Amino acid sequence: MAKSSSTDAVTLIRSLRSAYAATPTNLKIIDLYVVFAIATALIQVVYMGIVGSFPFNSFLSGLLSCVGTAVLAVCLRIQVNKENKEFKDLAPERAFADFVLCNLVLHLVIMNFLG
């Protein structure tokens, strides 16, 4: 039973790797940006767990900045993906402009929350 499970896992990883190899470079860059934002949020949570959360507004601002940026980047990835039929009429430049504008609004709110 364990051997079947491990071969299934290897087959799944191999198929995911081959499918991701066909992904366009611009989507891979967005994926890397999302991973970076989530990793930064995790580092902040670990740091807060070790050191403490004295300026709690600062911790929340940093965490919400990372998570909000990751969510906006996922939305950008969905809009830029050529295989997504829902946003076929949306130009990639327009999607990126929306991403930049939403990031600007997000970070203005976060800077206001810092106090």
MMTF fields as JSON, N, C-alpha, C and O atoms, coordinates in Angstrom:
{
  "mmtfVersion": "1.0.0",
  "mmtfProducer": "UNKNOWN",
  "numBonds": 459,
  "numAtoms": 460,
  "numGroups": 115,
  "numChains": 1,
  "numModels": 1,
  "chainsPerModel": [1],
  "groupsPerChain": [115],
  "chainIdList": ["A"],
  "bondAtomList": [4, 2, 8, 6, 12, 10, 16, 14, 20, 18, 24, 22, 28, 26, 32, 30, 36, 34, 40, 38, 44, 42, 48, 46, 52, 50, 56, 54, 60, 58, 64, 62, 68, 66, 72, 70, 76, 74, 80, 78, 84, 82, 88, 86, 92, 90, 96, 94, 100, 98, 104, 102, 108, 106, 112, 110, 116, 114, 120, 118, 124, 122, 128, 126, 132, 130, 136, 134, 140, 138, 144, 142, 148, 146, 152, 150, 156, 154, 160, 158, 164, 162, 168, 166, 172, 170, 176, 174, 180, 178, 184, 182, 188, 186, 192, 190, 196, 194, 200, 198, 204, 202, 208, 206, 212, 210, 216, 214, 220, 218, 224, 222, 228, 226, 232, 230, 236, 234, 240, 238, 244, 242, 248, 246, 252, 250, 256, 254, 260, 258, 264, 262, 268, 266, 272, 270, 276, 274, 280, 278, 284, 282, 288, 286, 292, 290, 296, 294, 300, 298, 304, 302, 308, 306, 312, 310, 316, 314, 320, 318, 324, 322, 328, 326, 332, 330, 336, 334, 340, 338, 344, 342, 348, 346, 352, 350, 356, 354, 360, 358, 364, 362, 368, 366, 372, 370, 376, 374, 380, 378, 384, 382, 388, 386, 392, 390, 396, 394, 400, 398, 404, 402, 408, 406, 412, 410, 416, 414, 420, 418, 424, 422, 428, 426, 432, 430, 436, 434, 440, 438, 444, 442, 448, 446, 452, 450, 456, 454],
  "bondOrderList": [1, 1, 1, 1, 1, 1, 1, 1, 1, 1, 1, 1, 1, 1, 1, 1, 1, 1, 1, 1, 1, 1, 1, 1, 1, 1, 1, 1, 1, 1, 1, 1, 1, 1, 1, 1, 1, 1, 1, 1, 1, 1, 1, 1, 1, 1, 1, 1, 1, 1, 1, 1, 1, 1, 1, 1, 1, 1, 1, 1, 1, 1, 1, 1, 1, 1, 1, 1, 1, 1, 1, 1, 1, 1, 1, 1, 1, 1, 1, 1, 1, 1, 1, 1, 1, 1, 1, 1, 1, 1, 1, 1, 1, 1, 1, 1, 1, 1, 1, 1, 1, 1, 1, 1, 1, 1, 1, 1, 1, 1, 1, 1, 1, 1],
  "groupList": [{"groupName": "MET", "atomNameList": ["N", "CA", "C", "O"], "elementList": ["N", "C", "C", "O"], "formalChargeList": [0, 0, 0, 0], "bondAtomList": [1, 0, 2, 1, 3, 2], "bondOrderList": [1, 1, 2], "singleLetterCode": "M", "chemCompType": "L-PEPTIDE LINKING"}, {"groupName": "ALA", "atomNameList": ["N", "CA", "C", "O"], "elementList": ["N", "C", "C", "O"], "formalChargeList": [0, 0, 0, 0], "bondAtomList": [1, 0, 2, 1, 3, 2], "bondOrderList": [1, 1, 2], "singleLetterCode": "A", "chemCompType": "L-PEPTIDE LINKING"}, {"groupName": "LYS", "atomNameList": ["N", "CA", "C", "O"], "elementList": ["N", "C", "C", "O"], "formalChargeList": [0, 0, 0, 0], "bondAtomList": [1, 0, 2, 1, 3, 2], "bondOrderList": [1, 1, 2], "singleLetterCode": "K", "chemCompType": "L-PEPTIDE LINKING"}, {"groupName": "SER", "atomNameList": ["N", "CA", "C", "O"], "elementList": ["N", "C", "C", "O"], "formalChargeList": [0, 0, 0, 0], "bondAtomList": [1, 0, 2, 1, 3, 2], "bondOrderList": [1, 1, 2], "singleLetterCode": "S", "chemCompType": "L-PEPTIDE LINKING"}, {"groupName": "THR", "atomNameList": ["N", "CA", "C", "O"], "elementList": ["N", "C", "C", "O"], "formalChargeList": [0, 0, 0, 0], "bondAtomList": [1, 0, 2, 1, 3, 2], "bondOrderList": [1, 1, 2], "singleLetterCode": "T", "chemCompType": "L-PEPTIDE LINKING"}, {"groupName": "ASP", "atomNameList": ["N", "CA", "C", "O"], "elementList": ["N", "C", "C", "O"], "formalChargeList": [0, 0, 0, 0], "bondAtomList": [1, 0, 2, 1, 3, 2], "bondOrderList": [1, 1, 2], "singleLetterCode": "D", "chemCompType": "L-PEPTIDE LINKING"}, {"groupName": "VAL", "atomNameList": ["N", "CA", "C", "O"], "elementList": ["N", "C", "C", "O"], "formalChargeList": [0, 0, 0, 0], "bondAtomList": [1, 0, 2, 1, 3, 2], "bondOrderList": [1, 1, 2], "singleLetterCode": "V", "chemCompType": "L-PEPTIDE LINKING"}, {"groupName": "LEU", "atomNameList": ["N", "CA", "C", "O"], "elementList": ["N", "C", "C", "O"], "formalChargeList": [0, 0, 0, 0], "bondAtomList": [1, 0, 2, 1, 3, 2], "bondOrderList": [1, 1, 2], "singleLetterCode": "L", "chemCompType": "L-PEPTIDE LINKING"}, {"groupName": "ILE", "atomNameList": ["N", "CA", "C", "O"], "elementList": ["N", "C", "C", "O"], "formalChargeList": [0, 0, 0, 0], "bondAtomList": [1, 0, 2, 1, 3, 2], "bondOrderList": [1, 1, 2], "singleLetterCode": "I", "chemCompType": "L-PEPTIDE LINKING"}, {"groupName": "ARG", "atomNameList": ["N", "CA", "C", "O"], "elementList": ["N", "C", "C", "O"], "formalChargeList": [0, 0, 0, 0], "bondAtomList": [1, 0, 2, 1, 3, 2], "bondOrderList": [1, 1, 2], "singleLetterCode": "R", "chemCompType": "L-PEPTIDE LINKING"}, {"groupName": "TYR", "atomNameList": ["N", "CA", "C", "O"], "elementList": ["N", "C", "C", "O"], "formalChargeList": [0, 0, 0, 0], "bondAtomList": [1, 0, 2, 1, 3, 2], "bondOrderList": [1, 1, 2], "singleLetterCode": "Y", "chemCompType": "L-PEPTIDE LINKING"}, {"groupName": "PRO", "atomNameList": ["N", "CA", "C", "O"], "elementList": ["N", "C", "C", "O"], "formalChargeList": [0, 0, 0, 0], "bondAtomList": [1, 0, 2, 1, 3, 2], "bondOrderList": [1, 1, 2], "singleLetterCode": "P", "chemCompType": "L-PEPTIDE LINKING"}, {"groupName": "ASN", "atomNameList": ["N", "CA", "C", "O"], "elementList": ["N", "C", "C", "O"], "formalChargeList": [0, 0, 0, 0], "bondAtomList": [1, 0, 2, 1, 3, 2], "bondOrderList": [1, 1, 2], "singleLetterCode": "N", "chemCompType": "L-PEPTIDE LINKING"}, {"groupName": "PHE", "atomNameList": ["N", "CA", "C", "O"], "elementList": ["N", "C", "C", "O"], "formalChargeList": [0, 0, 0, 0], "bondAtomList": [1, 0, 2, 1, 3, 2], "bondOrderList": [1, 1, 2], "singleLetterCode": "F", "chemCompType": "L-PEPTIDE LINKING"}, {"groupName": "GLN", "atomNameList": ["N", "CA", "C", "O"], "elementList": ["N", "C", "C", "O"], "formalChargeList": [0, 0, 0, 0], "bondAtomList": [1, 0, 2, 1, 3, 2], "bondOrderList": [1, 1, 2], "singleLetterCode": "Q", "chemCompType": "L-PEPTIDE LINKING"}, {"groupName": "GLY", "atomNameList": ["N", "CA", "C", "O"], "elementList": ["N", "C", "C", "O"], "formalChargeList": [0, 0, 0, 0], "bondAtomList": [1, 0, 2, 1, 3, 2], "bondOrderList": [1, 1, 2], "singleLetterCode": "G", "chemCompType": "PEPTIDE LINKING"}, {"groupName": "CYS", "atomNameList": ["N", "CA", "C", "O"], "elementList": ["N", "C", "C", "O"], "formalChargeList": [0, 0, 0, 0], "bondAtomList": [1, 0, 2, 1, 3, 2], "bondOrderList": [1, 1, 2], "singleLetterCode": "C", "chemCompType": "L-PEPTIDE LINKING"}, {"groupName": "GLU", "atomNameList": ["N", "CA", "C", "O"], "elementList": ["N", "C", "C", "O"], "formalChargeList": [0, 0, 0, 0], "bondAtomList": [1, 0, 2, 1, 3, 2], "bondOrderList": [1, 1, 2], "singleLetterCode": "E", "chemCompType": "L-PEPTIDE LINKING"}, {"groupName": "HIS", "atomNameList": ["N", "CA", "C", "O"], "elementList": ["N", "C", "C", "O"], "formalChargeList": [0, 0, 0, 0], "bondAtomList": [1, 0, 2, 1, 3, 2], "bondOrderList": [1, 1, 2], "singleLetterCode": "H", "chemCompType": "L-PEPTIDE LINKING"}],
  "groupTypeList": [0, 1, 2, 3, 3, 3, 4, 5, 1, 6, 4, 7, 8, 9, 3, 7, 9, 3, 1, 10, 1, 1, 4, 11, 4, 12, 7, 2, 8, 8, 5, 7, 10, 6, 6, 13, 1, 8, 1, 4, 1, 7, 8, 14, 6, 6, 10, 0, 15, 8, 6, 15, 3, 13, 11, 13, 12, 3, 13, 7, 3, 15, 7, 7, 3, 16, 6, 15, 4, 1, 6, 7, 1, 6, 16, 7, 9, 8, 14, 6, 12, 2, 17, 12, 2, 17, 13, 2, 5, 7, 1, 11, 17, 9, 1, 13, 1, 5, 13, 6, 7, 16, 12, 7, 6, 7, 18, 7, 6, 8, 0, 12, 13, 7, 15],
  "groupIdList": [1, 2, 3, 4, 5, 6, 7, 8, 9, 10, 11, 12, 13, 14, 15, 16, 17, 18, 19, 20, 21, 22, 23, 24, 25, 26, 27, 28, 29, 30, 31, 32, 33, 34, 35, 36, 37, 38, 39, 40, 41, 42, 43, 44, 45, 46, 47, 48, 49, 50, 51, 52, 53, 54, 55, 56, 57, 58, 59, 60, 61, 62, 63, 64, 65, 66, 67, 68, 69, 70, 71, 72, 73, 74, 75, 76, 77, 78, 79, 80, 81, 82, 83, 84, 85, 86, 87, 88, 89, 90, 91, 92, 93, 94, 95, 96, 97, 98, 99, 100, 101, 102, 103, 104, 105, 106, 107, 108, 109, 110, 111, 112, 113, 114, 115],
  "secStructList": [7, 2, 2, 2, 2, 2, 2, 2, 2, 2, 2, 2, 2, 2, 2, 2, 2, 2, 2, 2, 2, 6, 1, 7, 2, 2, 2, 2, 2, 2, 2, 2, 2, 2, 2, 2, 2, 2, 2, 2, 2, 2, 2, 2, 2, 2, 2, 2, 2, 2, 2, 7, 7, 1, 1, 2, 2, 2, 2, 2, 2, 2, 2, 2, 2, 2, 2, 2, 2, 2, 2, 2, 2, 2, 2, 2, 2, 2, 2, 2, 7, 6, 6, 7, 1, 6, 6, 6, 6, 1, 7, 2, 2, 2, 2, 2, 2, 2, 2, 2, 2, 2, 2, 2, 2, 2, 2, 2, 2, 2, 2, 2, 2, 2, 7],
  "xCoordList": [0.821, 0.0, 0.862, 0.538, 1.941, 2.808, 3.542, 3.773, 3.914, 4.613, 3.704, 4.149, 2.451, 1.5, 1.304, 1.201, 1.254, 1.076, 2.273, 2.103, 3.48, 4.672, 4.799, 5.231, 4.439, 4.504, 3.445, 3.672, 2.286, 1.26, 1.748, 1.511, 2.427, 2.955, 4.007, 4.029, 4.872, 5.912, 5.279, 5.711, 4.27, 3.577, 2.882, 2.905, 2.267, 1.604, 2.607, 2.363, 3.717, 4.742, 5.307, 5.535, 5.532, 6.059, 5.071, 5.475, 3.79, 2.795, 2.629, 2.454, 2.682, 2.606, 3.811, 3.676, 4.984, 6.196, 6.135, 6.529, 5.655, 5.575, 4.504, 4.675, 3.418, 2.387, 2.881, 2.574, 3.644, 4.141, 5.25, 5.489, 5.917, 6.955, 6.351, 7.024, 5.093, 4.414, 3.82, 3.26, 3.933, 3.389, 4.242, 5.47, 3.621, 4.392, 5.248, 4.947, 6.306, 7.267, 6.639, 6.959, 5.755, 5.159, 4.307, 4.248, 3.652, 2.893, 3.805, 3.477, 4.947, 5.912, 6.489, 6.741, 6.697, 7.209, 6.169, 6.518, 4.911, 3.857, 3.766, 3.569, 3.906, 3.901, 5.043, 4.863, 6.209, 7.358, 7.097, 7.48, 6.46, 6.108, 5.124, 5.256, 4.149, 3.18, 3.878, 3.608, 4.773, 5.517, 6.366, 6.452, 6.991, 7.793, 6.932, 7.34, 5.751, 4.873, 4.391, 4.354, 4.025, 3.574, 4.729, 4.537, 5.929, 7.093, 7.429, 7.802, 7.3, 7.533, 6.511, 6.863, 5.26, 4.235, 4.548, 4.399, 4.975, 5.326, 6.52, 6.539, 7.505, 8.661, 8.212, 8.713, 7.288, 6.792, 6.042, 6.164, 5.273, 4.545, 5.516, 5.34, 6.539, 7.539, 8.286, 8.53, 8.647, 9.345, 8.477, 8.967, 7.194, 6.299, 6.186, 6.104, 6.181, 6.115, 7.36, 7.272, 8.516, 9.77, 9.995, 10.281, 9.871, 10.23, 9.055, 9.251, 7.871, 6.717, 6.044, 6.555, 4.913, 4.139, 3.859, 2.71, 4.914, 4.692, 3.993, 2.904, 4.566, 3.755, 2.845, 3.183, 1.683, 0.808, 0.287, 0.063, 0.086, -0.352, 0.681, 0.328, 1.949, 3.005, 2.983, 3.129, 2.799, 2.719, 1.536, 1.677, 0.367, -0.815, -0.647, -1.07, -0.038, 0.177, 1.084, 0.798, 2.172, 3.082, 2.441, 2.613, 1.7, 1.055, -0.034, -0.124, -0.853, -1.903, -1.329, -1.915, -0.197, 0.458, 0.897, 0.678, 1.511, 1.974, 0.814, 0.826, -0.173, -1.309, -2.124, -2.546, -2.344, -3.09, -2.377, -3.003, -1.061, -0.284, -0.335, -0.425, -0.279, -0.363, -1.731, -1.813, -2.781, -4.127, -4.266, -4.823, -3.762, -3.83, -2.997, -3.38, -1.862, -1.034, -1.727, -1.609, -2.438, -3.202, -4.298, -4.551, -4.941, -5.956, -5.328, -5.917, -4.128, -3.415, -3.109, -3.266, -2.672, -2.343, -3.576, -3.488, -4.709, -5.945, -6.313, -6.743, -6.147, -6.53, -5.565, -5.977, -4.285, -3.275, -3.21, -2.73, -3.684, -3.602, -4.401, -5.596, -3.72, -4.359, -5.406, -6.339, -5.262, -6.203, -7.513, -8.486, -7.556, -8.766, -9.686, -9.355, -10.815, -11.743, -12.564, -13.13, -12.631, -13.471, -12.917, -13.684, -11.59, -10.957, -10.292, -9.251, -10.873, -10.238, -10.234, -9.359, -11.197, -11.27, -10.428, -10.299, -9.855, -9.073, -7.607, -6.979, -7.078, -5.673, -4.765, -5.108, -3.613, -2.68, -2.198, -1.928, -2.09, -1.676, -2.733, -2.401, -3.993, -5.081, -5.08, -5.291, -4.846, -4.8, -3.652, -3.808, -2.5, -1.356, -1.622, -1.231, -2.271, -2.613, -3.582, -3.452, -4.547, -5.457, -4.696, -4.977, -3.732, -2.908, -2.122, -2.063, -1.527, -0.735, -1.637, -1.285, -2.777, -3.698, -4.223, -4.283, -4.597, -5.085, -3.984, -4.252, -2.739, -1.628, -1.4, -1.101, -1.54, -1.381, -2.433, -2.103, -3.674, -4.74, -4.512, -4.68, -4.13, -3.864, -2.78, -2.934, -1.697, -0.592, -0.864, -0.302, -1.694, -2.122, -2.95, -2.785, -3.831, -4.627, -3.723, -3.907, -2.756, -1.85, -0.99, -0.755, -0.513, 0.273, -0.586, -0.085, -1.856, -2.76, -2.986, -3.107, -3.044, -3.269, -2.069, -2.227, -0.879, 0.317, 0.214, 0.731, -0.427, -0.618, 0.396, 0.407],
  "yCoordList": [-1.195, 0.0, 1.256, 2.222, 1.259, 2.432, 2.622, 3.757, 1.529, 1.638, 2.256, 3.085, 1.862, 2.425, 3.921, 4.715, 4.282, 5.688, 6.522, 7.636, 6.001, 6.762, 6.858, 7.892, 5.823, 5.909, 6.872, 7.573, 6.903, 7.868, 9.294, 10.177, 9.515, 10.846, 11.252, 12.398, 10.327, 10.621, 10.926, 11.846, 10.168, 10.414, 11.769, 12.489, 12.112, 13.406, 14.548, 15.514, 14.453, 15.5, 15.617, 16.725, 14.498, 14.525, 15.175, 15.944, 14.882, 15.481, 16.975, 17.763, 17.37, 18.802, 19.552, 20.669, 18.953, 19.594, 19.745, 20.783, 18.743, 18.853, 19.868, 20.572, 19.946, 20.937, 22.346, 23.275, 22.516, 23.843, 24.284, 25.481, 23.347, 23.698, 24.394, 25.177, 24.111, 24.742, 26.098, 26.766, 26.515, 27.797, 28.934, 28.845, 29.998, 31.139, 31.79, 31.682, 32.458, 33.046, 34.148, 34.264, 34.958, 36.037, 35.499, 36.121, 34.361, 33.759, 33.161, 33.173, 32.637, 32.105, 33.227, 33.027, 34.393, 35.534, 35.972, 36.286, 35.994, 36.351, 35.309, 35.664, 34.029, 32.979, 33.152, 32.958, 33.515, 33.746, 34.926, 34.89, 35.955, 37.125, 36.737, 37.205, 35.898, 35.445, 34.62, 34.791, 33.728, 32.913, 33.808, 33.572, 34.831, 35.763, 36.507, 36.674, 36.952, 37.69, 36.795, 37.23, 35.562, 34.642, 34.263, 34.142, 34.072, 33.754, 34.909, 34.69, 36.127, 37.294, 37.361, 37.708, 37.036, 37.02, 35.952, 36.194, 34.789, 33.718, 34.107, 33.811, 34.76, 35.224, 36.227, 36.202, 37.097, 38.065, 37.386, 37.802, 36.354, 35.631, 34.909, 34.923, 34.28, 33.596, 34.601, 34.343, 35.722, 36.757, 37.257, 37.458, 37.457, 37.902, 36.836, 37.168, 35.573, 34.5, 34.423, 34.097, 34.72, 34.644, 35.895, 35.795, 37.06, 38.308, 38.889, 39.413, 38.806, 39.407, 40.386, 40.688, 40.868, 41.746, 43.078, 43.51, 43.729, 44.99, 46.028, 46.473, 46.435, 47.346, 46.503, 46.209, 46.124, 45.191, 45.775, 45.03, 47.093, 47.71, 47.517, 47.312, 47.582, 47.375, 45.952, 45.722, 44.997, 43.599, 43.387, 42.779, 43.888, 43.718, 44.413, 43.887, 45.579, 46.294, 45.507, 45.378, 44.985, 44.201, 42.933, 42.573, 42.252, 41.01, 41.269, 40.552, 42.289, 42.598, 43.101, 42.88, 43.769, 44.208, 43.005, 42.971, 42.028, 40.838, 40.018, 39.61, 39.784, 38.97, 39.695, 39.082, 40.996, 41.756, 41.814, 41.705, 41.986, 42.003, 40.648, 40.582, 39.568, 38.231, 38.004, 37.429, 38.448, 38.293, 39.094, 38.604, 40.32, 41.131, 40.52, 40.598, 39.914, 39.268, 38.029, 37.746, 37.303, 36.149, 36.627, 36.004, 37.729, 38.299, 38.726, 38.527, 39.317, 39.688, 38.456, 38.471, 37.388, 36.15, 35.586, 35.105, 35.643, 35.146, 35.98, 35.433, 37.296, 38.172, 38.089, 38.262, 37.827, 37.827, 36.472, 36.391, 35.426, 34.079, 33.998, 34.292, 33.598, 33.52, 32.408, 32.492, 31.372, 30.253, 30.569, 29.829, 31.65, 32.039, 32.774, 33.861, 32.192, 32.75, 33.907, 34.693, 34.014, 35.044, 36.451, 37.408, 36.581, 37.883, 38.012, 38.658, 37.411, 37.428, 38.818, 39.122, 39.667, 41.015, 42.024, 43.169, 41.628, 42.526, 42.503, 41.445, 43.663, 43.749, 43.534, 43.94, 42.9, 42.697, 44.007, 44.068, 45.046, 46.35, 46.912, 47.522, 46.704, 47.165, 46.386, 46.967, 45.077, 44.263, 44.706, 44.771, 45.01, 45.46, 46.844, 47.111, 47.714, 49.041, 48.919, 49.644, 48.013, 47.764, 47.238, 47.627, 46.354, 45.796, 46.899, 46.934, 47.788, 48.875, 49.825, 50.235, 50.176, 51.08, 50.468, 51.145, 49.205, 48.539, 48.41, 48.534, 48.161, 48.119, 49.482, 49.575, 50.527, 51.873, 52.161, 52.681, 51.834, 52.043, 51.181, 51.653, 49.917, 49.02, 49.58, 49.594, 50.038, 50.511, 51.891, 52.213, 52.699, 53.935, 53.643, 54.309, 52.66, 52.266, 51.699, 51.993, 50.894, 50.289, 51.351, 51.277, 52.339, 53.409, 54.235, 54.713, 54.405, 55.098, 54.287, 54.857, 52.97, 52.101, 52.084, 51.866, 52.31, 52.333, 53.432, 53.275, 54.503, 55.57, 56.6, 57.589],
  "zCoordList": [0.0, 0.0, 0.0, -0.69, 0.751, 0.811, -0.507, -0.927, -1.166, -2.441, -3.502, -4.296, -3.516, -4.465, -4.21, -5.144, -2.949, -2.596, -3.027, -3.523, -2.844, -3.225, -4.743, -5.253, -5.466, -6.929, -7.458, -8.444, -6.798, -7.19, -6.961, -7.786, -5.842, -5.545, -6.565, -7.016, -6.928, -7.918, -9.271, -9.966, -9.642, -10.902, -10.899, -11.898, -9.776, -9.669, -9.781, -10.503, -9.085, -9.137, -10.548, -11.032, -11.204, -12.575, -13.531, -14.403, -13.386, -14.285, -14.002, -14.931, -12.725, -12.405, -12.939, -13.437, -12.843, -13.349, -14.873, -15.406, -15.561, -17.03, -17.445, -18.44, -16.7, -17.017, -16.727, -17.474, -15.648, -15.3, -16.253, -16.407, -16.883, -17.857, -19.071, -19.742, -19.349, -20.491, -20.142, -21.011, -18.888, -18.454, -19.007, -18.979, -19.507, -20.02, -18.931, -17.743, -19.349, -18.424, -17.574, -16.391, -18.152, -17.367, -16.213, -15.153, -16.405, -15.32, -14.264, -13.077, -14.687, -13.716, -12.854, -11.666, -13.438, -12.671, -11.641, -10.503, -12.029, -11.087, -9.976, -8.813, -10.319, -9.308, -8.314, -7.112, -8.816, -7.944, -7.017, -5.848, -7.518, -6.703, -5.598, -4.467, -5.906, -4.905, -3.826, -2.637, -4.242, -3.27, -2.373, -1.168, -2.947, -2.154, -1.138, 0.011, -1.546, -0.63, 0.51, 1.661, 0.205, 1.249, 2.165, 3.375, 1.611, 2.444, 3.376, 4.528, 2.89, 3.737, 4.866, 5.994, 4.584, 5.624, 6.665, 7.863, 6.226, 7.168, 8.036, 9.231, 7.45, 8.222, 9.283, 10.407, 8.943, 9.913, 11.053, 12.205, 10.749, 11.786, 12.707, 13.925, 12.14, 12.96, 13.819, 14.998, 13.26, 14.023, 15.176, 16.287, 14.909, 15.972, 17.053, 18.236, 16.675, 17.655, 18.52, 19.703, 17.946, 18.692, 19.531, 20.725, 18.929, 19.588, 20.375, 21.472, 19.847, 20.495, 19.553, 18.475, 19.97, 19.091, 19.766, 19.848, 20.249, 20.969, 20.098, 20.46, 18.967, 18.139, 17.236, 16.089, 17.782, 17.075, 15.773, 14.819, 15.704, 14.45, 13.352, 12.191, 13.713, 12.721, 12.192, 10.991, 13.1, 12.671, 11.742, 10.681, 12.138, 11.292, 9.948, 8.918, 9.955, 8.688, 7.757, 6.567, 8.296, 7.465, 6.949, 5.785, 7.811, 7.404, 6.357, 5.361, 6.587, 5.618, 4.297, 3.237, 4.362, 3.136, 2.302, 1.092, 2.947, 2.225, 1.677, 0.515, 2.508, 2.073, 1.0, 0.019, 1.185, 0.184, -1.155, -2.209, -1.103, -2.341, -3.03, -4.256, -2.259, -2.845, -3.503, -4.589, -2.854, -3.415, -4.705, -5.688, -4.702, -5.919, -7.046, -8.213, -6.703, -7.723, -8.296, -9.488, -7.46, -7.961, -8.914, -9.945, -8.563, -9.467, -10.793, -11.855, -10.728, -11.953, -12.782, -14.003, -12.127, -12.85, -13.549, -14.679, -12.886, -13.491, -14.714, -15.729, -14.626, -15.731, -16.906, -18.053, -16.64, -17.699, -18.414, -19.545, -17.768, -18.334, -19.642, -19.677, -20.697, -22.019, -22.094, -22.893, -21.274, -21.31, -20.607, -20.757, -19.846, -19.138, -20.108, -20.581, -20.397, -21.383, -20.823, -21.583, -19.493, -18.883, -19.113, -19.221, -19.189, -19.358, -20.724, -20.843, -21.749, -23.067, -23.694, -24.505, -23.332, -23.9, -23.126, -23.559, -21.998, -21.16, -21.591, -21.631, -21.907, -22.321, -21.112, -20.002, -21.318, -20.206, -19.588, -18.389, -20.402, -19.885, -18.932, -17.915, -19.267, -18.404, -17.099, -16.034, -17.165, -15.954, -15.055, -13.836, -15.647, -14.854, -14.262, -13.125, -15.005, -14.476, -13.299, -12.313, -13.396, -12.277, -11.067, -9.933, -11.309, -10.234, -9.529, -8.3, -10.298, -9.714, -8.935, -7.829, -9.484, -8.793, -7.496, -6.47, -7.536, -6.324, -5.278, -4.083, -5.713, -4.773, -4.138, -2.947, -4.921, -4.387, -3.316, -2.25, -3.588, -2.615, -1.372, -0.247, -1.575, -0.45, 0.458, 1.679, -0.129, 0.69, 1.294, 2.341, 0.677, 1.326, 2.571, 3.593, 2.497, 3.66, 4.743, 5.924, 4.35, 5.329, 5.991, 7.197, 5.238, 5.833, 6.794, 7.811, 6.484, 7.395, 8.661, 9.746, 8.539, 9.692, 10.633, 11.834, 10.102, 10.942, 12.004, 13.11, 11.682, 12.662, 12.482, 13.214]
}
